[in-house]
């Protein structure tokens, strides 16, 4: 009985497992393999794809454009994770309040989530165009600025920051808010009111209640959301590619866009694969830790 | 003996009540200010898109920009379908997204079911593999998948796109369904069916599938939207004119016609509005399921 049941299980899982390994796991490993070869489409006819060891990694780590891209990616991640988490938490707390029209307001906040990245990027391109931007218009009307802010073309930098960098971060935060708010809202709603009442009896202020009830109870959900955010921001592609393709002057370039352009614009699939491998190492380690912790928790639950 | 309120204690409590009321008002102002700012941040782009789609192009590209349309016109919508083969692109996206959704529902329900119910050897390893594949971003896989699809001769075909889309949607669908079935469906019904003579598979078809309908609805939304909204894989695998998905088509519109740079912007905005319709419709229909799906992910962690 058990053996026929197990056979049934394997059969049922087989299609999914085969597809996931063939289209998910194996390509990840293959990316690593490709990064150790020379794979230049312009030379492949004569030279093939010889094994070159760590040469591709050596190339990229000595390339200032790549290093800037790597730095941008990490800087974006930190900024976006913090931005989305803080704003998302505030929005979630608001969505948790018992007010009229709560459901309607909630659905309003979720609209960016169903927006295709291309559409979002396109609209923000309009909003950030130097001459036609309503934001510039408003700022000038309010007397805050005199000339147009060149949102996506201003190449002045203050350390790692530049206006295009901040603009792209704002757009990416905008896109990530809904999903995180919903997750944090679920976490908030699981905190029992008794805990807040107990804190009030103990004399806690509003801020105190937040520090000593809300945050500790949200710790697990916060960890999950921030992990997911981190992973997805490291491997991001669509919005940046459509809005700036990494420019101007490489100021908004990220690993995903760099890999894509190296391969499909310059035909350097080896550099592209090496870059993808960096993404894999960064996100794969975090993902592996996450999976391990999840399975340990599940094992504890199962007893 | 009851304590009588003295004049001084009355004064003190009145003062603290006033302070409390002031604090409440200050908080309330802050909350309203924040929520208004957040709503503007979140929704203003959509207002601009809608407004631009109903203006004449002359108004849209005006500098300084025109905030309220002076003349309403459908010029954008008419032109959108002429600048790019809009219907063709939408058709491509529809076909590929629908097939992806069906395949995902089928395979995810099969594997989600057994992974949620039965402790068979290797089950947790399989779950771990699926979770890992779901977490790691697609940009780590683009080249090998590109070469694979190319070698299979499936570049610029519906099948190639479907394969890629199923690849990135299936893990999430399986995990969501597995979580849903684990928490919401008791095993008694299947056991009763099996006593009545069903084998495992018929029990699955007749009992489990109908019960898991809400979960399957949820993953259909995610699978369809994921495929409809995708840009990375569609721009990778389907670049030749006719087979473009609408997202790649929009990008093409931007580049060729300078939709981002100022040519036929109202038409481009109209195309964007139309592209958002399936997402909004599905969202309206399935908001409950979508939110539940995301929340379930939050609680599992």
Interface residues (C-beta under 8 A of the other chain):
Chain A: X4 X5 X6 X8 X9 X10 X12 X13 X15 X16 X17 X19 X20 X21 X22 X23 X24 X25 X26 X27 X28 X30 X31 X34 X87 X90 X91 X94 X105 X107 X108 X109 X110 X111 X112 X114 X115 X116 X117 X118 X119 X120 X122 X123 X124 X125 X126 X127 X129 X131 X132 X133 X134 X137 X140 X174 X177 X178 X179 X182 X183 X184 X185 X186 X187 X190 X206 X220 X221 X223 X224 X225 X228 X231 X232 X234 X235 X236 X237 X238 X241 X242 X255 X256 X259 X260 X263 X269 X272 X273 X276 X277 X279 X280 X283 X284 X286 X287 X288 X290 X291 X292 X294 X295 X298 X299
Chain B: X27 X31 X34 X35 X38 X39 X41 X42 X43 X44 X45 X46 X48 X49 X52 X61 X62 X63 X64 X65 X67 X106 X107 X108 X110 X111 X113 X114 X115 X118 X120 X121 X123 X124 X126 X127 X128 X129 X130 X131 X132 X133 X135 X136 X137 X138 X139 X140 X141 X142 X143 X144 X145 X148 X163 X164 X166 X167 X168 X170 X171 X174 X200 X201 X204 X225 X228 X229 X231 X232 X247 X250 X251 X254 X259 X260 X262 X265 X268 X269 X272 X275 X276 X279 X280 X282 X283 X287 X291 X294 X295 X297 X298 X299 X300 X301
